[in-house]
Amino acid sequence: MKNMVIILCALLWVICAACGGKTSGDLPYDYNAMFQIERIYCDTEDTLLLRYLVGGNVTLLEYNKELGMFEYFCKDASCGHNTNDCIAGNVVGDLENNHGEISLLRNNTNDISNRDTQRYAYISHFNNGRFELGRDPIGSFIHAGGHLYVATVDGGYGYFPSGGGDFILLQEESHFIHKAEIGEYIYGTEYADITDDDSGSRRGYTISRLKTGDPEAEFEVIKEFPIGNLGGVFRSDGEYLYYEDEEFRLMRCNLDGGNETRMTDIRVYIQSVVYDGDYLYFSWYNRQDAFDPDNGKYYRMKRDGSSPPELLAHFDNALDTIIPMADCDYFIVGMAHTQDWLYIIDKDGSNLREIPWE
Ligand SMILES: [Zn+2]
């Protein structure tokens, strides 16, 4: 009996050592959700789930970390992945790994009211090998503080408290997007009037936050953005918020909006910014000018800002996405202006290669 216990413990130790001792629920939040505030991918222990446009259809793909290969999440080769019959058809977004529970948004092909506008979708939890459609349509969702926050189909924002209970409406009209849970708050951006020194007010974006689990919570504006950047995209490493100024230089501030600092003199494509360990990684991509000579430059810099950005590589095509994954010593990157835009690079920018398909 005692031997059995020892063997079992040894076996468990080997299994845990092989996967770094982590379970998907233990993944640091940065790999789970923080990096990708647009929420079109999520990291799990063994795979990366990614919403991807294939032949004009948005389809859920799965990257197998062990095999280093892509495949359709739905393994049925005869499936069009665009009906409710597919185990993961009609993925709209909001891919989320909430402590091991995988959820996303799907359109419901039986919902006539939804078919034309594609504005409403259904939260779908992964269960028994498929993403099961939820009961009611919603605009978007995020789990935070144990509660389920949703944008309602009529434009409101609120949450279903953990452990059940009625929906709590926090705001009747909301345009809160790009959401991420950081500490006790949900952070997001809103298209809004912002102050302007010359004209008094103009349209732009704000970073706002909402305290979780508080039925009286109100949106608190943390930072104002100029318009003309990427629709209010921001990033966070859990310690700071990162965004861009009007000349596309990288800015950051504390989570409460204080201590604003300019991090770079060079232009940074804010959507590409990720962090990994002590470093930030990012690229430059001028969406307005395909011939910008700096397109495709790939940098890293110390997160403490102690030295200027270091140019690691200059690719022929611009990186518009950098995806870090737990326990992987490379990045999946998206290349603009290429047919199959997903590639792999080593973190130092070397060894660019295509990702094989299973
Ligand atoms: Zn399918």
Residues whose N, C-alpha, C, O or C-beta is under 5 A from the ligand:
A	BS01	ZN	C74 D76 C79 G80 H81 C86 I87
